[in-house]
Amino acid sequence: MDTPIDQPIENLAFEDALKRLEEIVRQLESGEAKLGDAITLYEEGTRLRQQCAARLDAAQARIEAIRLDSDGRPAGVAPFDAASTRTE
């Protein structure tokens, strides 16, 4: 089994956390990890997934939409509204 990451998950950049999560998925899918190792990997993967989701949520919250005035010129910014971007 690969060694766990050397730093706390909370300190990982999104890309590093995602890369480690992908490594864990490959290891679990291969079926070569012993049961105890697989459980440890699954737990680490769960924490990494949660961290990645939190980072994405934070990034989404920072996205701002430019508001335009009646002439089409930028008139300011508005907070990102995820509901307005969803298509059903």
Biopython code that builds the backbone (N, CA, C, O; Angstrom):
import numpy as np
from Bio.PDB.StructureBuilder import StructureBuilder

atoms = [
    (1, "MET", "N", (0.838, -1.176, 0.000)),
    (1, "MET", "CA", (0.000, 0.000, 0.000)),
    (1, "MET", "C", (0.885, 1.241, 0.000)),
    (1, "MET", "O", (1.907, 1.271, 0.685)),
    (2, "ASP", "N", (0.508, 2.254, -0.752)),
    (2, "ASP", "CA", (1.234, 3.516, -0.726)),
    (2, "ASP", "C", (1.088, 4.140, 0.639)),
    (2, "ASP", "O", (0.100, 3.910, 1.337)),
    (3, "THR", "N", (2.078, 4.934, 1.022)),
    (3, "THR", "CA", (1.988, 5.596, 2.319)),
    (3, "THR", "C", (0.989, 6.726, 2.234)),
    (3, "THR", "O", (0.821, 7.328, 1.174)),
    (4, "PRO", "N", (0.319, 7.024, 3.342)),
    (4, "PRO", "CA", (-0.626, 8.151, 3.345)),
    (4, "PRO", "C", (0.115, 9.451, 3.077)),
    (4, "PRO", "O", (1.340, 9.509, 3.189)),
    (5, "ILE", "N", (-0.609, 10.466, 2.733)),
    (5, "ILE", "CA", (-0.014, 11.769, 2.472)),
    (5, "ILE", "C", (0.704, 12.267, 3.711)),
    (5, "ILE", "O", (0.322, 11.943, 4.836)),
    (6, "ASP", "N", (1.752, 13.061, 3.497)),
    (6, "ASP", "CA", (2.595, 13.513, 4.596)),
    (6, "ASP", "C", (2.050, 14.728, 5.329)),
    (6, "ASP", "O", (2.541, 15.060, 6.408)),
    (7, "GLN", "N", (1.063, 15.390, 4.780)),
    (7, "GLN", "CA", (0.529, 16.582, 5.435)),
    (7, "GLN", "C", (-0.975, 16.426, 5.633)),
    (7, "GLN", "O", (-1.618, 15.621, 4.958)),
    (8, "PRO", "N", (-1.526, 17.195, 6.557)),
    (8, "PRO", "CA", (-2.971, 17.100, 6.786)),
    (8, "PRO", "C", (-3.756, 17.400, 5.504)),
    (8, "PRO", "O", (-3.379, 18.263, 4.712)),
    (9, "ILE", "N", (-4.828, 16.683, 5.330)),
    (9, "ILE", "CA", (-5.654, 16.846, 4.133)),
    (9, "ILE", "C", (-6.108, 18.290, 3.969)),
    (9, "ILE", "O", (-6.202, 18.787, 2.847)),
    (10, "GLU", "N", (-6.387, 18.962, 5.068)),
    (10, "GLU", "CA", (-6.870, 20.346, 5.015)),
    (10, "GLU", "C", (-5.844, 21.289, 4.392)),
    (10, "GLU", "O", (-6.209, 22.350, 3.885)),
    (11, "ASN", "N", (-4.569, 20.913, 4.424)),
    (11, "ASN", "CA", (-3.512, 21.770, 3.890)),
    (11, "ASN", "C", (-3.205, 21.497, 2.421)),
    (11, "ASN", "O", (-2.434, 22.233, 1.804)),
    (12, "LEU", "N", (-3.793, 20.461, 1.860)),
    (12, "LEU", "CA", (-3.513, 20.109, 0.470)),
    (12, "LEU", "C", (-4.214, 21.063, -0.490)),
    (12, "LEU", "O", (-5.346, 21.488, -0.255)),
    (13, "ALA", "N", (-3.527, 21.384, -1.560)),
    (13, "ALA", "CA", (-4.171, 22.109, -2.648)),
    (13, "ALA", "C", (-5.214, 21.180, -3.264)),
    (13, "ALA", "O", (-5.094, 19.958, -3.175)),
    (14, "PHE", "N", (-6.230, 21.760, -3.883)),
    (14, "PHE", "CA", (-7.286, 20.960, -4.495)),
    (14, "PHE", "C", (-6.699, 19.913, -5.445)),
    (14, "PHE", "O", (-7.087, 18.746, -5.410)),
    (15, "GLU", "N", (-5.767, 20.339, -6.288)),
    (15, "GLU", "CA", (-5.187, 19.434, -7.287)),
    (15, "GLU", "C", (-4.453, 18.270, -6.640)),
    (15, "GLU", "O", (-4.534, 17.139, -7.118)),
    (16, "ASP", "N", (-3.735, 18.543, -5.551)),
    (16, "ASP", "CA", (-3.010, 17.476, -4.846)),
    (16, "ASP", "C", (-3.978, 16.497, -4.184)),
    (16, "ASP", "O", (-3.767, 15.285, -4.220)),
    (17, "ALA", "N", (-5.035, 17.030, -3.583)),
    (17, "ALA", "CA", (-6.035, 16.169, -2.948)),
    (17, "ALA", "C", (-6.722, 15.296, -3.996)),
    (17, "ALA", "O", (-6.956, 14.111, -3.762)),
    (18, "LEU", "N", (-7.044, 15.878, -5.143)),
    (18, "LEU", "CA", (-7.695, 15.119, -6.209)),
    (18, "LEU", "C", (-6.770, 14.033, -6.758)),
    (18, "LEU", "O", (-7.207, 12.913, -7.025)),
    (19, "LYS", "N", (-5.498, 14.368, -6.923)),
    (19, "LYS", "CA", (-4.530, 13.380, -7.419)),
    (19, "LYS", "C", (-4.432, 12.203, -6.453)),
    (19, "LYS", "O", (-4.431, 11.047, -6.876)),
    (20, "ARG", "N", (-4.349, 12.497, -5.155)),
    (20, "ARG", "CA", (-4.269, 11.423, -4.165)),
    (20, "ARG", "C", (-5.547, 10.589, -4.162)),
    (20, "ARG", "O", (-5.496, 9.366, -4.032)),
    (21, "LEU", "N", (-6.680, 11.246, -4.304)),
    (21, "LEU", "CA", (-7.953, 10.532, -4.357)),
    (21, "LEU", "C", (-7.988, 9.594, -5.563)),
    (21, "LEU", "O", (-8.463, 8.463, -5.454)),
    (22, "GLU", "N", (-7.495, 10.053, -6.699)),
    (22, "GLU", "CA", (-7.442, 9.204, -7.893)),
    (22, "GLU", "C", (-6.532, 7.996, -7.674)),
    (22, "GLU", "O", (-6.839, 6.894, -8.129)),
    (23, "GLU", "N", (-5.401, 8.205, -6.972)),
    (23, "GLU", "CA", (-4.505, 7.090, -6.649)),
    (23, "GLU", "C", (-5.222, 6.060, -5.780)),
    (23, "GLU", "O", (-5.098, 4.855, -5.999)),
    (24, "ILE", "N", (-5.963, 6.543, -4.804)),
    (24, "ILE", "CA", (-6.692, 5.644, -3.903)),
    (24, "ILE", "C", (-7.731, 4.847, -4.672)),
    (24, "ILE", "O", (-7.869, 3.643, -4.457)),
    (25, "VAL", "N", (-8.459, 5.498, -5.561)),
    (25, "VAL", "CA", (-9.470, 4.799, -6.355)),
    (25, "VAL", "C", (-8.819, 3.697, -7.183)),
    (25, "VAL", "O", (-9.343, 2.585, -7.254)),
    (26, "ARG", "N", (-7.683, 3.995, -7.810)),
    (26, "ARG", "CA", (-6.978, 2.973, -8.600)),
    (26, "ARG", "C", (-6.576, 1.784, -7.731)),
    (26, "ARG", "O", (-6.722, 0.631, -8.136)),
    (27, "GLN", "N", (-6.065, 2.077, -6.523)),
    (27, "GLN", "CA", (-5.657, 0.992, -5.634)),
    (27, "GLN", "C", (-6.850, 0.140, -5.219)),
    (27, "GLN", "O", (-6.770, -1.088, -5.206)),
    (28, "LEU", "N", (-7.950, 0.793, -4.880)),
    (28, "LEU", "CA", (-9.131, 0.029, -4.453)),
    (28, "LEU", "C", (-9.724, -0.765, -5.606)),
    (28, "LEU", "O", (-10.161, -1.901, -5.419)),
    (29, "GLU", "N", (-9.742, -0.178, -6.796)),
    (29, "GLU", "CA", (-10.294, -0.889, -7.950)),
    (29, "GLU", "C", (-9.440, -2.078, -8.361)),
    (29, "GLU", "O", (-9.956, -3.044, -8.923)),
    (30, "SER", "N", (-8.141, -2.022, -8.091)),
    (30, "SER", "CA", (-7.258, -3.128, -8.474)),
    (30, "SER", "C", (-7.543, -4.377, -7.652)),
    (30, "SER", "O", (-7.268, -5.492, -8.096)),
    (31, "GLY", "N", (-8.100, -4.192, -6.444)),
    (31, "GLY", "CA", (-8.416, -5.330, -5.589)),
    (31, "GLY", "C", (-7.209, -5.953, -4.918)),
    (31, "GLY", "O", (-7.322, -7.010, -4.296)),
    (32, "GLU", "N", (-6.054, -5.314, -5.035)),
    (32, "GLU", "CA", (-4.834, -5.898, -4.485)),
    (32, "GLU", "C", (-4.593, -5.530, -3.024)),
    (32, "GLU", "O", (-3.779, -6.172, -2.360)),
    (33, "ALA", "N", (-5.276, -4.523, -2.513)),
    (33, "ALA", "CA", (-5.066, -4.101, -1.125)),
    (33, "ALA", "C", (-5.703, -5.112, -0.177)),
    (33, "ALA", "O", (-6.796, -5.621, -0.428)),
    (34, "LYS", "N", (-5.002, -5.390, 0.908)),
    (34, "LYS", "CA", (-5.570, -6.251, 1.939)),
    (34, "LYS", "C", (-6.740, -5.517, 2.572)),
    (34, "LYS", "O", (-6.845, -4.297, 2.454)),
    (35, "LEU", "N", (-7.615, -6.246, 3.238)),
    (35, "LEU", "CA", (-8.835, -5.672, 3.795)),
    (35, "LEU", "C", (-8.556, -4.476, 4.702)),
    (35, "LEU", "O", (-9.183, -3.428, 4.544)),
    (36, "GLY", "N", (-7.643, -4.610, 5.631)),
    (36, "GLY", "CA", (-7.317, -3.517, 6.545)),
    (36, "GLY", "C", (-6.798, -2.294, 5.795)),
    (36, "GLY", "O", (-7.165, -1.162, 6.111)),
    (37, "ASP", "N", (-5.943, -2.529, 4.801)),
    (37, "ASP", "CA", (-5.413, -1.433, 3.990)),
    (37, "ASP", "C", (-6.526, -0.792, 3.163)),
    (37, "ASP", "O", (-6.565, 0.428, 3.006)),
    (38, "ALA", "N", (-7.427, -1.616, 2.639)),
    (38, "ALA", "CA", (-8.528, -1.090, 1.834)),
    (38, "ALA", "C", (-9.441, -0.199, 2.682)),
    (38, "ALA", "O", (-9.910, 0.835, 2.208)),
    (39, "ILE", "N", (-9.689, -0.588, 3.913)),
    (39, "ILE", "CA", (-10.525, 0.227, 4.799)),
    (39, "ILE", "C", (-9.835, 1.559, 5.083)),
    (39, "ILE", "O", (-10.476, 2.611, 5.053)),
    (40, "THR", "N", (-8.533, 1.517, 5.360)),
    (40, "THR", "CA", (-7.772, 2.740, 5.616)),
    (40, "THR", "C", (-7.795, 3.651, 4.382)),
    (40, "THR", "O", (-7.982, 4.862, 4.500)),
    (41, "LEU", "N", (-7.603, 3.061, 3.208)),
    (41, "LEU", "CA", (-7.644, 3.837, 1.968)),
    (41, "LEU", "C", (-9.030, 4.449, 1.753)),
    (41, "LEU", "O", (-9.144, 5.612, 1.364)),
    (42, "TYR", "N", (-10.067, 3.676, 2.003)),
    (42, "TYR", "CA", (-11.433, 4.173, 1.831)),
    (42, "TYR", "C", (-11.690, 5.358, 2.759)),
    (42, "TYR", "O", (-12.285, 6.355, 2.350)),
    (43, "GLU", "N", (-11.243, 5.247, 4.002)),
    (43, "GLU", "CA", (-11.433, 6.344, 4.960)),
    (43, "GLU", "C", (-10.685, 7.596, 4.515)),
    (43, "GLU", "O", (-11.220, 8.702, 4.587)),
    (44, "GLU", "N", (-9.453, 7.421, 4.056)),
    (44, "GLU", "CA", (-8.676, 8.565, 3.563)),
    (44, "GLU", "C", (-9.361, 9.158, 2.332)),
    (44, "GLU", "O", (-9.448, 10.378, 2.189)),
    (45, "GLY", "N", (-9.839, 8.299, 1.456)),
    (45, "GLY", "CA", (-10.533, 8.768, 0.263)),
    (45, "GLY", "C", (-11.780, 9.569, 0.595)),
    (45, "GLY", "O", (-12.089, 10.560, -0.066)),
    (46, "THR", "N", (-12.488, 9.134, 1.616)),
    (46, "THR", "CA", (-13.688, 9.860, 2.042)),
    (46, "THR", "C", (-13.321, 11.257, 2.529)),
    (46, "THR", "O", (-13.986, 12.234, 2.185)),
    (47, "ARG", "N", (-12.264, 11.349, 3.328)),
    (47, "ARG", "CA", (-11.824, 12.666, 3.810)),
    (47, "ARG", "C", (-11.347, 13.544, 2.655)),
    (47, "ARG", "O", (-11.617, 14.745, 2.634)),
    (48, "LEU", "N", (-10.648, 12.955, 1.706)),
    (48, "LEU", "CA", (-10.183, 13.711, 0.537)),
    (48, "LEU", "C", (-11.359, 14.204, -0.297)),
    (48, "LEU", "O", (-11.356, 15.345, -0.759)),
    (49, "ARG", "N", (-12.362, 13.356, -0.493)),
    (49, "ARG", "CA", (-13.536, 13.760, -1.263)),
    (49, "ARG", "C", (-14.242, 14.921, -0.587)),
    (49, "ARG", "O", (-14.668, 15.868, -1.249)),
    (50, "GLN", "N", (-14.366, 14.849, 0.728)),
    (50, "GLN", "CA", (-15.005, 15.933, 1.471)),
    (50, "GLN", "C", (-14.203, 17.228, 1.340)),
    (50, "GLN", "O", (-14.780, 18.304, 1.188)),
    (51, "GLN", "N", (-12.884, 17.126, 1.398)),
    (51, "GLN", "CA", (-12.035, 18.308, 1.265)),
    (51, "GLN", "C", (-12.161, 18.904, -0.135)),
    (51, "GLN", "O", (-12.262, 20.122, -0.288)),
    (52, "CYS", "N", (-12.154, 18.046, -1.156)),
    (52, "CYS", "CA", (-12.301, 18.535, -2.527)),
    (52, "CYS", "C", (-13.652, 19.230, -2.711)),
    (52, "CYS", "O", (-13.730, 20.285, -3.341)),
    (53, "ALA", "N", (-14.701, 18.646, -2.167)),
    (53, "ALA", "CA", (-16.037, 19.248, -2.274)),
    (53, "ALA", "C", (-16.066, 20.598, -1.564)),
    (53, "ALA", "O", (-16.655, 21.554, -2.069)),
    (54, "ALA", "N", (-15.438, 20.680, -0.406)),
    (54, "ALA", "CA", (-15.408, 21.953, 0.332)),
    (54, "ALA", "C", (-14.641, 23.008, -0.445)),
    (54, "ALA", "O", (-15.048, 24.168, -0.490)),
    (55, "ARG", "N", (-13.525, 22.608, -1.061)),
    (55, "ARG", "CA", (-12.742, 23.559, -1.864)),
    (55, "ARG", "C", (-13.539, 24.036, -3.072)),
    (55, "ARG", "O", (-13.496, 25.217, -3.416)),
    (56, "LEU", "N", (-14.266, 23.129, -3.718)),
    (56, "LEU", "CA", (-15.084, 23.525, -4.864)),
    (56, "LEU", "C", (-16.210, 24.455, -4.435)),
    (56, "LEU", "O", (-16.510, 25.427, -5.128)),
    (57, "ASP", "N", (-16.829, 24.168, -3.308)),
    (57, "ASP", "CA", (-17.893, 25.039, -2.795)),
    (57, "ASP", "C", (-17.350, 26.435, -2.504)),
    (57, "ASP", "O", (-17.997, 27.437, -2.808)),
    (58, "ALA", "N", (-16.156, 26.494, -1.911)),
    (58, "ALA", "CA", (-15.551, 27.788, -1.605)),
    (58, "ALA", "C", (-15.224, 28.549, -2.879)),
    (58, "ALA", "O", (-15.425, 29.762, -2.949)),
    (59, "ALA", "N", (-14.723, 27.847, -3.883)),
    (59, "ALA", "CA", (-14.399, 28.498, -5.149)),
    (59, "ALA", "C", (-15.670, 29.006, -5.825)),
    (59, "ALA", "O", (-15.688, 30.110, -6.370)),
    (60, "GLN", "N", (-16.716, 28.212, -5.789)),
    (60, "GLN", "CA", (-17.985, 28.614, -6.386)),
    (60, "GLN", "C", (-18.526, 29.868, -5.713)),
    (60, "GLN", "O", (-19.074, 30.750, -6.375)),
    (61, "ALA", "N", (-18.371, 29.941, -4.412)),
    (61, "ALA", "CA", (-18.864, 31.099, -3.671)),
    (61, "ALA", "C", (-18.125, 32.373, -4.051)),
    (61, "ALA", "O", (-18.663, 33.471, -3.902)),
    (62, "ARG", "N", (-16.902, 32.237, -4.539)),
    (62, "ARG", "CA", (-16.113, 33.412, -4.906)),
    (62, "ARG", "C", (-16.385, 33.893, -6.322)),
    (62, "ARG", "O", (-16.011, 35.008, -6.686)),
    (63, "ILE", "N", (-17.031, 33.061, -7.116)),
    (63, "ILE", "CA", (-17.316, 33.453, -8.496)),
    (63, "ILE", "C", (-18.347, 34.563, -8.488)),
    (63, "ILE", "O", (-19.366, 34.478, -7.802)),
    (64, "GLU", "N", (-18.079, 35.578, -9.239)),
    (64, "GLU", "CA", (-19.017, 36.683, -9.320)),
    (64, "GLU", "C", (-19.476, 36.847, -10.766)),
    (64, "GLU", "O", (-18.711, 36.645, -11.709)),
    (65, "ALA", "N", (-20.734, 37.215, -10.911)),
    (65, "ALA", "CA", (-21.300, 37.457, -12.233)),
    (65, "ALA", "C", (-21.314, 38.963, -12.476)),
    (65, "ALA", "O", (-21.731, 39.727, -11.606)),
    (66, "ILE", "N", (-20.875, 39.379, -13.615)),
    (66, "ILE", "CA", (-20.882, 40.800, -13.960)),
    (66, "ILE", "C", (-22.294, 41.201, -14.365)),
    (66, "ILE", "O", (-22.921, 40.561, -15.209)),
    (67, "ARG", "N", (-22.776, 42.263, -13.753)),
    (67, "ARG", "CA", (-24.085, 42.806, -14.121)),
    (67, "ARG", "C", (-23.875, 43.869, -15.191)),
    (67, "ARG", "O", (-22.922, 44.646, -15.125)),
    (68, "LEU", "N", (-24.746, 43.900, -16.155)),
    (68, "LEU", "CA", (-24.663, 44.884, -17.218)),
    (68, "LEU", "C", (-25.809, 45.870, -17.082)),
    (68, "LEU", "O", (-26.909, 45.514, -16.659)),
    (69, "ASP", "N", (-25.529, 47.135, -17.452)),
    (69, "ASP", "CA", (-26.603, 48.125, -17.430)),
    (69, "ASP", "C", (-27.398, 48.023, -18.729)),
    (69, "ASP", "O", (-27.140, 47.143, -19.549)),
    (70, "SER", "N", (-28.360, 48.917, -18.916)),
    (70, "SER", "CA", (-29.234, 48.845, -20.088)),
    (70, "SER", "C", (-28.481, 49.046, -21.399)),
    (70, "SER", "O", (-28.980, 48.663, -22.457)),
    (71, "ASP", "N", (-27.289, 49.639, -21.349)),
    (71, "ASP", "CA", (-26.474, 49.835, -22.552)),
    (71, "ASP", "C", (-25.478, 48.697, -22.767)),
    (71, "ASP", "O", (-24.699, 48.718, -23.720)),
    (72, "GLY", "N", (-25.508, 47.714, -21.884)),
    (72, "GLY", "CA", (-24.610, 46.579, -22.026)),
    (72, "GLY", "C", (-23.237, 46.797, -21.419)),
    (72, "GLY", "O", (-22.331, 45.993, -21.636)),
    (73, "ARG", "N", (-23.066, 47.876, -20.658)),
    (73, "ARG", "CA", (-21.785, 48.149, -20.013)),
    (73, "ARG", "C", (-21.779, 47.516, -18.620)),
    (73, "ARG", "O", (-22.815, 47.434, -17.961)),
    (74, "PRO", "N", (-20.597, 47.070, -18.181)),
    (74, "PRO", "CA", (-20.513, 46.517, -16.819)),
    (74, "PRO", "C", (-20.984, 47.539, -15.794)),
    (74, "PRO", "O", (-20.559, 48.694, -15.819)),
    (75, "ALA", "N", (-21.867, 47.108, -14.889)),
    (75, "ALA", "CA", (-22.432, 48.014, -13.889)),
    (75, "ALA", "C", (-22.120, 47.555, -12.476)),
    (75, "ALA", "O", (-22.593, 48.164, -11.517)),
    (76, "GLY", "N", (-21.354, 46.521, -12.327)),
    (76, "GLY", "CA", (-21.032, 46.004, -11.004)),
    (76, "GLY", "C", (-20.986, 44.489, -11.026)),
    (76, "GLY", "O", (-21.026, 43.857, -12.082)),
    (77, "VAL", "N", (-20.902, 43.937, -9.859)),
    (77, "VAL", "CA", (-20.853, 42.481, -9.754)),
    (77, "VAL", "C", (-21.920, 42.011, -8.794)),
    (77, "VAL", "O", (-22.358, 42.747, -7.910)),
    (78, "ALA", "N", (-22.328, 40.777, -8.983)),
    (78, "ALA", "CA", (-23.307, 40.145, -8.101)),
    (78, "ALA", "C", (-22.749, 38.796, -7.676)),
    (78, "ALA", "O", (-22.017, 38.171, -8.443)),
    (79, "PRO", "N", (-23.071, 38.334, -6.489)),
    (79, "PRO", "CA", (-22.598, 37.014, -6.054)),
    (79, "PRO", "C", (-23.069, 35.925, -7.006)),
    (79, "PRO", "O", (-24.136, 36.023, -7.612)),
    (80, "PHE", "N", (-22.259, 34.895, -7.120)),
    (80, "PHE", "CA", (-22.601, 33.746, -7.938)),
    (80, "PHE", "C", (-23.869, 33.100, -7.407)),
    (80, "PHE", "O", (-24.008, 32.899, -6.200)),
    (81, "ASP", "N", (-24.790, 32.777, -8.298)),
    (81, "ASP", "CA", (-26.033, 32.105, -7.917)),
    (81, "ASP", "C", (-26.099, 30.777, -8.649)),
    (81, "ASP", "O", (-26.448, 30.727, -9.829)),
    (82, "ALA", "N", (-25.764, 29.701, -7.946)),
    (82, "ALA", "CA", (-25.745, 28.373, -8.566)),
    (82, "ALA", "C", (-27.096, 27.988, -9.106)),
    (82, "ALA", "O", (-27.176, 27.291, -10.117)),
    (83, "ALA", "N", (-28.165, 28.422, -8.463)),
    (83, "ALA", "CA", (-29.516, 28.054, -8.900)),
    (83, "ALA", "C", (-29.807, 28.611, -10.287)),
    (83, "ALA", "O", (-30.529, 27.988, -11.065)),
    (84, "SER", "N", (-29.254, 29.775, -10.604)),
    (84, "SER", "CA", (-29.547, 30.379, -11.903)),
    (84, "SER", "C", (-28.759, 29.738, -13.032)),
    (84, "SER", "O", (-29.053, 29.991, -14.200)),
    (85, "THR", "N", (-27.766, 28.914, -12.718)),
    (85, "THR", "CA", (-26.966, 28.270, -13.756)),
    (85, "THR", "C", (-27.385, 26.828, -14.004)),
    (85, "THR", "O", (-26.889, 26.193, -14.935)),
    (86, "ARG", "N", (-28.276, 26.311, -13.196)),
    (86, "ARG", "CA", (-28.704, 24.913, -13.359)),
    (86, "ARG", "C", (-29.702, 24.790, -14.503)),
    (86, "ARG", "O", (-30.586, 25.628, -14.680)),
    (87, "THR", "N", (-29.531, 23.719, -15.273)),
    (87, "THR", "CA", (-30.496, 23.409, -16.313)),
    (87, "THR", "C", (-31.146, 22.098, -15.967)),
    (87, "THR", "O", (-30.460, 21.145, -15.599)),
    (88, "GLU", "N", (-32.420, 22.032, -16.074)),
    (88, "GLU", "CA", (-33.145, 20.823, -15.679)),
    (88, "GLU", "C", (-33.730, 20.158, -16.877)),
    (88, "GLU", "O", (-34.380, 19.120, -16.752)),
]
sb = StructureBuilder()
sb.init_structure("model")
sb.init_model(0)
sb.init_chain("A")
sb.init_seg("    ")
for serial, (resi, resn, name, xyz) in enumerate(atoms, 1):
    if name == "N":
        sb.init_residue(resn, " ", resi, " ")
    sb.init_atom(name, np.array(xyz, "f"), 0.0, 1.0, " ", f" {name:<3s}", serial, name[0])
structure = sb.get_structure()
